[in-house]
Amino acid sequence: MSDLLNAYQRVAGKDAVDHLQQLSAPMKGAKFVHVNSTRVGGGVAEILMKMVPLMNELGIDTSWEVITGEDKFYQCTKSMHNALQGDPVNITSDLLKAYEETNAKNAETLRPILEDADYVIIHDPQPAPLLSLCPNRKGKWVWRCHIDASKPYPPVWNYLSQYVKDYDASFFSLADFAQQLPHTQYLIPPSIDPLSEKNMELSQAEIDSTYEEFNLDRTRPIMLQVSRYDRFKDPIGVIQAYKLVKQSIPEIQLVLAGGGATDDPEGEEVLKEVRDSAGNDTDIHILLLPPDAHKTINALQRLSDIVLQKSLKEGFGLTVTEAMWKGKPVIGGNTGGIRLQITNHHTGFLVDTPEGAALRIQELLQNPDKMKEMGKQAKEYVRENFLNTRHLREILSLFTILDNQSKS
Amino acid sequence: MTSKNENIQPFNIKDCAILNIATGVRAKNLKGLRDKLLTVHPESILYHFWAKKLRPGFEEPEYNNDFATWAYNNLHDIKLAERLSLINPGTFDIQGLRVKLIEVVELSLEENNSDLKTKEGEQFQFIRSEVVVFNTQHMISNPEELKELLPALAPGSIYFHFIDSKNSSGDISSWLLQFGDEYSKLADQLSKLDPYFFTLTELERKVSQIFKDFLKGANQ
């Protein structure tokens, strides 16, 4: 067994790796392609960064292709993303034209690879039209929706579904997100990689240097939210919760750590709103991190007392799982995939308001034993449910089922 | 006790995992649940009774099916949760199970005089699943070996052999019968074991105890 598989076996267990080897055996040498719209920033890129090498290690010839576009394309796909999360966004025909043309242009480059592939996963709406642009495809094509599409804005979903309906299957993080489609919709939550820079064990020296780098006081409690500067992540709500906690625990510090994804044009605007809301409070640390600051985020999660993900909408908050893996109780927004990730009162708390978040932050800070016990349960829950070995097992199972259906 | 038949094929212990599939069928209130139960695919009804056993979690252990857990967590109706939880799927065929579920839900609808509703995002989502089966390294040649191995088996193996495959090639009782008539008593005890009210850990312990008691008696 390779070093990589051995490393996964040490963390996830022998059975987890053994299942992957059994499922991948009939796929050895097969061409498997993932397509998304950004190589850095955001959860999808993070998942693929580690899943693609693991798939290759298992003998599946796996590649990761990224479609590129101009500003109008990203404006369109950001609007589409917001609309799928429920915002009543009307996308102009000009932007939709940019979306279609960008996909057509990318298809010119990608067509030979995609039409030759045995298995294709198209991630999210950005590259969804590629299937219709590859008429001579021979493999199984599956659309993966990472977004909380539980209540999509109908005109936008209707537009997108014309591209999605012809896939062999699709998969969503939760049953609430599944839509009416003429094919089978599988439910596969995403995952984290325990061996990545974001989640690996760190030395105390690395953690210590992070306190110094960001001028954090290690003698005082720290609450953290790691996420893009996006309104759906509710950074303003986190600041409100912090201000409420500050009234009774004046020594509290808040770290908001985020970066931009290359396919998110709204980030700067939201960042400005966040800075305005923080004002001159020197205990609020607003960090704009580069997309490759994985070890920094890892250290921030480890040095924090409490981690928040107070999203108002969330497909699946990878940062929730990352923090739980580090033995932290997480206070998360009572929405979307976070409900699946956090077991309320066992591995963290689900909250609906800044007041709710403030209550739970105070409750935990005043009860360190409870915080420790919750963190311990959180880590084990992630080990059993949200590591990428489980994720890949389910993806390979899905394609195995599709292959078997073709044969029968 | 040793094998009387050396021609018996070794038994390969399997493991399994479930892959969930959205049906698109949802209920946001009790009346909606009743309506959907009338037509939802039978596999989905069975899923909500059994798949919970393979899902690690911290849900209230006294409610051992998804319908009961939903009634408790989302409708906040303890009486309904208790009644739903008492329904043992092993004592009904699928049509009977459907009828029983509807009967319990309708009783609650009558008693409440109003339809219990959930908050947004707390709908009952009907799911079904595919079971994916794996080989394991464990190949057993006789019941004694199985007795020794049981405590070390993965939850998926317990689920597959003692719940999912009772009527298929993964059924251990059928294999045991090949060892001679005296094993029919052991096979019979395993067949009578009702797994519904046990967690997989408890089920493993029960099965282990049955094996221990039988083999001890047989060796005396």
Interface residues (C-beta under 8 A of the other chain):
Chain A: D15 D18 H19 Q22 L23 S150 F172 A175 D176 A178 Q179 Q180 T184 Q185 Y186 L187 I188 N334 T335 R339 T343 H346 T347 Q377 Y381 E384 N385 R393 E394 S397 L398 T400 I401
Chain B: D15 A17 L19 N20 I21 A22 G24 R26 P56 G57 F58 E59 G121 Q123 Q125 I127 E130 V132 F134 N135 T136 Q137 A154 G156
